[in-house]
């Protein structure tokens, strides 16, 4: 059984960016360090791809949706960084 919510790191990253899954410290506890690294890489890739999309300035709903996705991804990345730092301190 995969430790990721969506079955794989890309699927979980997609679910996080779409708002279906919220990343919490409890969810991240069951992931190993390489799995956390893979999820972090996928989230960073999604954030990079999202930032490269140009949205017209007069399309306010699209701008808001883009910002919400970016906020969810950055929040998940911060949670992952916190989990990694706690693991390093306790080790």
C-alpha positions in Angstrom: 0.0 0.0 0.0 1.3 3.4 -0.9 1.9 5.9 1.9 0.7 8.7 -0.3 -3.0 9.8 -0.1 -3.5 9.6 -3.9 -1.5 6.5 -4.5 1.7 8.3 -5.7 3.6 11.5 -5.1 2.3 13.2 -8.3 -1.3 12.3 -7.5 -1.0 13.5 -3.9 0.6 16.8 -5.1 -2.2 17.2 -7.5 -4.8 16.6 -4.8 -3.1 19.1 -2.5 -3.0 21.8 -5.2 -6.7 21.2 -6.1 -7.7 21.4 -2.4 -8.9 17.8 -2.0 -6.2 17.0 0.5 -4.7 19.1 3.2 -1.2 18.2 4.4 -0.8 17.8 8.1 2.0 16.8 10.4 0.1 13.5 11.2 0.0 12.6 7.5 3.7 13.4 7.0 4.7 11.2 10.0 4.1 8.0 8.1 6.3 9.1 5.2 10.0 8.2 5.1 12.6 10.8 4.3 12.9 9.7 0.6 9.1 9.8 0.2 9.0 13.3 1.7 11.7 14.4 -0.7 9.8 13.0 -3.6 6.6 14.7 -2.5 8.4 18.0 -2.0 10.0 17.7 -5.5 6.5 17.1 -7.0 5.0 20.1 -5.2 7.9 22.3 -6.2 7.5 21.2 -9.8 3.8 22.0 -9.7 4.4 25.4 -8.2 7.0 26.2 -10.9 4.6 25.1 -13.6 1.8 27.1 -12.1 3.9 30.2 -11.9 4.8 29.9 -15.5 1.2 30.1 -16.6 0.3 33.7 -17.7 -3.2 34.7 -16.6 -4.8 37.8 -18.2 -5.1 40.7 -15.8 -8.8 41.2 -16.5 -9.7 37.6 -15.6 -10.1 38.0 -11.9 -11.6 34.5 -11.1 -8.7 32.9 -12.9 -6.2 35.0 -10.9 -7.9 34.1 -7.7 -7.9 30.4 -8.6 -4.2 30.5 -9.4 -3.4 32.3 -6.2 -5.4 29.7 -4.2 -3.6 26.8 -5.8 -0.2 28.6 -5.1 -1.2 29.2 -1.5 -2.1 25.5 -1.0 1.1 24.3 -2.5 3.3 26.7 -0.5 1.5 25.7 2.7 2.1 22.1 2.0 5.8 22.8 1.3 6.1 24.6 4.6 4.5 21.7 6.4 7.1 19.3 4.8 10.0 21.6 5.7 8.7 21.7 9.3 8.4 17.9 9.4 11.9 17.5 8.1 13.4 20.0 10.6 11.7 18.2 13.5 13.1 14.9 12.3 16.6 16.3 12.1 16.3 17.8 15.6 15.0 14.6 17.1 17.6 12.4 15.4 
